Amino acid sequence: MVQEFVPGGDLYSLLKGIRRLPERHAALMVAQIVQALSHLHRLGILHRDLKSENVLITARGHLKLIDFGLAADELEILSTPSATEGRRLVPSGTIERWQAAVLHRQQEKRKIIK
């Protein structure tokens, strides 16, 4: 998989280097992360690996979530029984499958809206 270059590095390295963010910067970063997660949840995707190492900072200071390796389709988790807890907690398939599932869900939502 190829990803675009994001020159700002990751949030972990930033926090490690400066130890503390000014409150207004922290609030903006938290708001961006919440907005990204809300968007994913509206699409039925659970990220499940949110940590500072998986948040990249663009040259303009915007944040990007990465590493969807543990991401899962909400419907698949809720409908697939697990041998231990009654719920499946690990994703199956490849990233291509997840991308296709997201596109399919978006198309279905458009049909409903029209």
C-alpha beads as a LAMMPS data file, in Angstrom:
LAMMPS data file: protein, C-alpha beads

114 atoms
113 bonds

1 atom types
1 bond types

-500.0 500.0 xlo xhi
-500.0 500.0 ylo yhi
-500.0 500.0 zlo zhi

Masses

1 110.0

Atoms # bond

1 1 1 0.000 0.000 0.000
2 1 1 1.267 3.473 -0.858
3 1 1 0.466 6.547 1.175
4 1 1 1.057 10.187 0.430
5 1 1 3.962 11.939 2.153
6 1 1 2.822 13.880 5.215
7 1 1 5.646 16.256 6.207
8 1 1 4.505 17.051 9.746
9 1 1 5.312 13.625 11.146
10 1 1 3.136 11.870 13.692
11 1 1 1.459 13.176 16.822
12 1 1 3.526 10.884 19.065
13 1 1 6.811 12.420 17.886
14 1 1 5.422 15.927 18.295
15 1 1 4.246 15.270 21.851
16 1 1 7.484 13.510 22.748
17 1 1 9.480 16.499 21.527
18 1 1 7.515 19.326 23.134
19 1 1 5.975 17.396 26.062
20 1 1 2.937 19.693 26.282
21 1 1 0.655 21.356 23.752
22 1 1 -0.953 24.720 24.380
23 1 1 -4.598 24.132 25.305
24 1 1 -6.008 25.752 22.168
25 1 1 -3.821 23.552 19.923
26 1 1 -4.822 20.454 21.849
27 1 1 -8.504 21.385 21.558
28 1 1 -8.211 21.807 17.774
29 1 1 -6.432 18.466 17.444
30 1 1 -9.001 16.654 19.563
31 1 1 -11.803 18.228 17.514
32 1 1 -10.218 16.995 14.266
33 1 1 -9.809 13.468 15.628
34 1 1 -13.409 13.396 16.854
35 1 1 -14.616 14.651 13.475
36 1 1 -12.631 11.942 11.641
37 1 1 -13.928 9.198 13.940
38 1 1 -17.499 10.473 13.583
39 1 1 -17.174 10.303 9.815
40 1 1 -15.858 6.733 9.990
41 1 1 -18.655 5.709 12.357
42 1 1 -21.282 7.184 10.011
43 1 1 -19.815 4.851 7.372
44 1 1 -20.008 1.942 9.816
45 1 1 -16.232 1.643 10.252
46 1 1 -14.571 1.144 13.632
47 1 1 -10.886 2.217 13.684
48 1 1 -9.891 0.244 16.829
49 1 1 -6.223 1.352 16.892
50 1 1 -6.362 5.024 17.780
51 1 1 -3.064 6.175 19.278
52 1 1 -0.775 9.135 18.743
53 1 1 1.493 7.125 16.422
54 1 1 -1.464 6.664 14.049
55 1 1 -2.221 10.364 13.707
56 1 1 -0.192 12.248 11.100
57 1 1 0.164 16.030 10.882
58 1 1 0.037 17.740 7.489
59 1 1 2.134 20.766 6.536
60 1 1 -0.904 22.950 7.314
61 1 1 -1.395 21.398 10.743
62 1 1 -4.386 19.218 9.875
63 1 1 -4.542 15.666 11.195
64 1 1 -4.920 12.403 9.272
65 1 1 -5.756 9.024 10.759
66 1 1 -3.704 6.104 9.456
67 1 1 -3.267 2.369 10.048
68 1 1 -6.648 0.839 9.408
69 1 1 -5.224 -2.664 9.791
70 1 1 -7.458 -3.363 12.793
71 1 1 -10.433 -1.464 11.415
72 1 1 -13.649 -3.398 11.206
73 1 1 -17.049 -3.102 9.660
74 1 1 -19.513 -2.449 12.476
75 1 1 -22.158 -4.736 11.009
76 1 1 -19.725 -7.621 10.621
77 1 1 -18.592 -7.339 14.238
78 1 1 -22.139 -7.271 15.568
79 1 1 -23.440 -10.093 13.393
80 1 1 -20.585 -12.623 13.476
81 1 1 -20.474 -14.808 16.593
82 1 1 -17.155 -15.479 18.301
83 1 1 -16.345 -18.710 20.069
84 1 1 -15.509 -16.835 23.253
85 1 1 -17.641 -13.741 23.702
86 1 1 -20.404 -13.971 21.121
87 1 1 -18.842 -11.184 19.090
88 1 1 -16.145 -11.186 16.456
89 1 1 -13.367 -8.811 17.495
90 1 1 -10.879 -9.173 14.643
91 1 1 -11.351 -8.002 11.066
92 1 1 -11.255 -10.416 8.170
93 1 1 -10.232 -9.862 4.587
94 1 1 -7.855 -7.435 2.947
95 1 1 -7.766 -3.662 2.820
96 1 1 -9.139 -3.882 -0.723
97 1 1 -12.190 -5.713 0.655
98 1 1 -12.745 -2.999 3.255
99 1 1 -12.467 -0.263 0.644
100 1 1 -15.001 -2.046 -1.560
101 1 1 -17.337 -2.469 1.428
102 1 1 -17.132 1.244 2.220
103 1 1 -17.872 2.180 -1.397
104 1 1 -20.800 -0.244 -1.481
105 1 1 -22.226 1.204 1.751
106 1 1 -21.893 4.754 0.381
107 1 1 -23.733 3.737 -2.808
108 1 1 -26.503 2.105 -0.780
109 1 1 -26.908 5.226 1.371
110 1 1 -27.176 7.373 -1.792
111 1 1 -29.938 5.112 -3.116
112 1 1 -31.876 5.470 0.131
113 1 1 -31.505 9.271 0.166
114 1 1 -32.709 9.675 -3.451

Bonds

1 1 1 2
2 1 2 3
3 1 3 4
4 1 4 5
5 1 5 6
6 1 6 7
7 1 7 8
8 1 8 9
9 1 9 10
10 1 10 11
11 1 11 12
12 1 12 13
13 1 13 14
14 1 14 15
15 1 15 16
16 1 16 17
17 1 17 18
18 1 18 19
19 1 19 20
20 1 20 21
21 1 21 22
22 1 22 23
23 1 23 24
24 1 24 25
25 1 25 26
26 1 26 27
27 1 27 28
28 1 28 29
29 1 29 30
30 1 30 31
31 1 31 32
32 1 32 33
33 1 33 34
34 1 34 35
35 1 35 36
36 1 36 37
37 1 37 38
38 1 38 39
39 1 39 40
40 1 40 41
41 1 41 42
42 1 42 43
43 1 43 44
44 1 44 45
45 1 45 46
46 1 46 47
47 1 47 48
48 1 48 49
49 1 49 50
50 1 50 51
51 1 51 52
52 1 52 53
53 1 53 54
54 1 54 55
55 1 55 56
56 1 56 57
57 1 57 58
58 1 58 59
59 1 59 60
60 1 60 61
61 1 61 62
62 1 62 63
63 1 63 64
64 1 64 65
65 1 65 66
66 1 66 67
67 1 67 68
68 1 68 69
69 1 69 70
70 1 70 71
71 1 71 72
72 1 72 73
73 1 73 74
74 1 74 75
75 1 75 76
76 1 76 77
77 1 77 78
78 1 78 79
79 1 79 80
80 1 80 81
81 1 81 82
82 1 82 83
83 1 83 84
84 1 84 85
85 1 85 86
86 1 86 87
87 1 87 88
88 1 88 89
89 1 89 90
90 1 90 91
91 1 91 92
92 1 92 93
93 1 93 94
94 1 94 95
95 1 95 96
96 1 96 97
97 1 97 98
98 1 98 99
99 1 99 100
100 1 100 101
101 1 101 102
102 1 102 103
103 1 103 104
104 1 104 105
105 1 105 106
106 1 106 107
107 1 107 108
108 1 108 109
109 1 109 110
110 1 110 111
111 1 111 112
112 1 112 113
113 1 113 114
